Amino acid sequence: MKTKIEKLTVSAVMIALATVLSMITVWKMPYGGSITLLSMVPIVLVSVRYGIGWGLCSGFLYSVIQFAQDGFALNWGLSGTVWIVCMLFDYLFPFTLIGLAGIFRSKGRIGVIVGTAMVLVLRFASHFTTGFTIWASTAADYGFASPALYSLIYNGQYMLPELIFTTVAVAIICFIPQGKRLMKLK
């Protein structure tokens, strides 16, 4: 029972920390997406410390909070179906996927770093998908003949820095003694 209470408490604190960090934006894109102050690191830590089950649950709760914060602003005349697809592929899937970061935990520090980079690439892939499908008309508005190229450039502008900053931060945490203890790495 004590272990479950600890997991719930730590996960709740990490979700709250991730939410607060997501509000500290370094750069905000005009149609959604931003570079934040390492907002995904707490969810990565939950996944690494307690496993991908807890990580996915924490990531899902974090995705719901992210959607509640700015997902309802998706009122640009979208149909119900498009709105639901945006909710799924721009919020629920990509932020839930962060919870998979601990998938290679058994490989030690390198596994944690690779897992972190992998989930950020998956998050990018989800945003990229909506970018070239749902937001294809926006590409033409900006003179792009290819919606896929537009989505790659648009989403890459904030996801590449997020990937680099988050992966570097997790790598640093992996190599300091307190971080090893926090993640329960051997």
C-alpha positions as CSV (number, residue, x, y, z in Angstrom):
1,M,0.0,0.0,0.0
2,K,2.8,2.4,0.9
3,T,4.4,1.9,-2.6
4,K,1.1,2.7,-4.4
5,I,0.6,5.9,-2.3
6,E,4.2,6.9,-3.0
7,K,3.7,6.3,-6.8
8,L,0.4,8.3,-6.8
9,T,1.9,11.2,-4.8
10,V,5.1,11.4,-6.9
11,S,3.2,11.1,-10.1
12,A,0.7,13.8,-9.1
13,V,3.6,16.1,-8.1
14,M,5.4,15.5,-11.4
15,I,2.2,16.1,-13.4
16,A,1.8,19.4,-11.6
17,L,5.4,20.3,-12.1
18,A,5.2,19.5,-15.8
19,T,2.1,21.7,-16.1
20,V,3.8,24.6,-14.4
21,L,6.9,24.2,-16.6
22,S,4.7,24.1,-19.7
23,M,3.4,27.6,-18.8
24,I,7.0,28.9,-18.9
25,T,7.4,29.4,-22.7
26,V,10.7,30.3,-24.3
27,W,9.0,30.7,-27.7
28,K,5.4,30.3,-28.8
29,M,4.3,29.4,-32.3
30,P,1.4,31.3,-33.9
31,Y,-0.8,28.2,-34.5
32,G,0.1,26.2,-31.5
33,G,3.2,24.6,-30.2
34,S,6.0,26.1,-28.1
35,I,9.4,25.7,-26.6
36,T,8.9,25.3,-22.9
37,L,11.2,25.1,-19.9
38,L,11.7,21.3,-19.9
39,S,8.0,20.6,-19.3
40,M,8.3,16.9,-20.4
41,V,11.1,16.0,-18.1
42,P,8.8,15.2,-15.1
43,I,6.7,12.8,-17.1
44,V,9.9,11.1,-18.4
45,L,11.0,10.8,-14.8
46,V,7.8,9.1,-13.8
47,S,8.1,6.6,-16.7
48,V,11.7,5.8,-15.9
49,R,11.1,5.5,-12.1
50,Y,7.9,3.6,-12.0
51,G,7.6,2.0,-15.5
52,I,5.7,2.7,-18.7
53,G,2.3,1.9,-17.2
54,W,2.6,4.7,-14.7
55,G,4.3,6.8,-17.3
56,L,1.5,6.4,-19.8
57,C,-1.1,7.2,-17.1
58,S,0.8,10.3,-16.1
59,G,1.3,11.3,-19.7
60,F,-2.4,10.9,-20.4
61,L,-3.4,13.0,-17.4
62,Y,-0.9,15.6,-18.5
63,S,-2.3,15.5,-22.0
64,V,-5.8,16.2,-20.6
65,I,-4.5,19.2,-18.7
66,Q,-2.7,20.5,-21.8
67,F,-5.8,20.2,-23.8
68,A,-7.9,21.9,-21.0
69,Q,-5.3,24.8,-21.0
70,D,-5.4,25.5,-24.7
71,G,-7.2,22.9,-26.7
72,F,-10.5,24.6,-26.3
73,A,-9.1,27.5,-28.2
74,L,-9.4,25.3,-31.4
75,N,-12.6,27.2,-32.3
76,W,-11.5,28.3,-35.8
77,G,-14.6,27.0,-37.4
78,L,-13.6,23.4,-37.3
79,S,-16.1,20.6,-37.8
80,G,-16.7,18.2,-34.9
81,T,-14.7,15.5,-36.6
82,V,-11.7,17.7,-37.3
83,W,-11.8,19.1,-33.8
84,I,-11.8,15.5,-32.4
85,V,-8.8,14.5,-34.6
86,C,-6.9,17.6,-33.5
87,M,-7.7,16.8,-29.9
88,L,-6.4,13.3,-30.4
89,F,-3.3,14.0,-32.5
90,D,-2.2,17.3,-31.1
91,Y,-2.9,16.7,-27.4
92,L,-3.9,13.2,-26.2
93,F,-1.6,11.0,-28.3
94,P,1.6,13.1,-28.3
95,F,1.6,14.0,-24.6
96,T,0.5,10.5,-23.5
97,L,3.4,9.0,-25.6
98,I,5.9,10.8,-23.3
99,G,5.0,8.1,-20.8
100,L,6.8,5.5,-22.9
101,A,10.2,7.2,-22.1
102,G,11.1,4.4,-19.7
103,I,10.7,1.7,-22.2
104,F,14.5,1.1,-22.4
105,R,15.1,1.7,-18.7
106,S,16.6,-1.8,-18.3
107,K,19.5,-0.7,-20.6
108,G,20.6,1.9,-18.0
109,R,21.4,5.5,-18.6
110,I,21.8,5.1,-22.4
111,G,18.4,3.4,-22.5
112,V,16.8,6.3,-20.7
113,I,18.3,8.8,-23.0
114,V,17.3,6.8,-26.1
115,G,13.8,6.4,-24.7
116,T,13.5,10.1,-24.1
117,A,14.6,11.0,-27.6
118,M,12.3,8.3,-29.1
119,V,9.2,9.6,-27.4
120,L,9.9,13.2,-28.5
121,V,10.3,11.9,-32.1
122,L,6.9,10.2,-31.7
123,R,5.4,13.4,-30.3
124,F,6.8,15.2,-33.3
125,A,5.3,12.5,-35.7
126,S,1.9,13.0,-34.2
127,H,2.0,16.8,-34.6
128,F,3.5,16.4,-38.1
129,T,0.5,14.2,-39.0
130,T,-2.1,16.8,-38.1
131,G,0.1,19.5,-39.7
132,F,0.0,17.9,-43.2
133,T,-3.5,16.5,-43.0
134,I,-5.8,18.7,-41.0
135,W,-3.8,22.0,-41.4
136,A,-2.9,21.4,-45.1
137,S,-4.8,24.6,-46.2
138,T,-2.5,26.6,-43.9
139,A,0.5,25.5,-46.0
140,A,-1.0,27.0,-49.1
141,D,-1.7,30.3,-47.2
142,Y,2.0,30.6,-46.6
143,G,3.1,29.7,-50.1
144,F,4.0,26.0,-49.5
145,A,3.1,23.7,-52.4
146,S,3.6,20.7,-50.1
147,P,1.6,20.4,-46.8
148,A,4.1,17.8,-45.6
149,L,7.0,20.2,-46.0
150,Y,5.1,23.0,-44.3
151,S,4.3,20.7,-41.4
152,L,7.9,19.5,-41.2
153,I,9.2,23.1,-41.0
154,Y,6.4,24.4,-38.7
155,N,6.5,21.6,-36.2
156,G,10.3,21.2,-36.4
157,Q,10.8,24.8,-35.3
158,Y,9.6,24.0,-31.8
159,M,9.9,20.2,-31.6
160,L,13.6,20.0,-32.5
161,P,14.6,22.4,-29.7
162,E,12.3,20.6,-27.3
163,L,13.9,17.3,-28.3
164,I,17.4,18.6,-27.8
165,F,16.7,20.4,-24.5
166,T,14.7,17.6,-23.0
167,T,17.1,14.9,-24.0
168,V,20.1,16.8,-22.7
169,A,18.4,17.6,-19.4
170,V,17.5,13.9,-18.9
171,A,21.1,12.9,-19.8
172,I,22.4,15.3,-17.2
173,I,19.9,14.0,-14.6
174,C,21.1,10.4,-15.5
175,F,24.7,11.2,-14.7
176,I,24.3,13.0,-11.4
177,P,24.1,10.9,-8.2
178,Q,20.7,12.4,-7.1
179,G,19.3,11.8,-10.6
180,K,20.3,8.2,-10.5
181,R,18.5,7.8,-7.2
182,L,15.5,9.7,-8.4
183,M,15.2,7.4,-11.4
184,K,16.1,4.3,-9.4
185,L,18.8,3.4,-11.9
186,K,21.5,0.9,-11.1
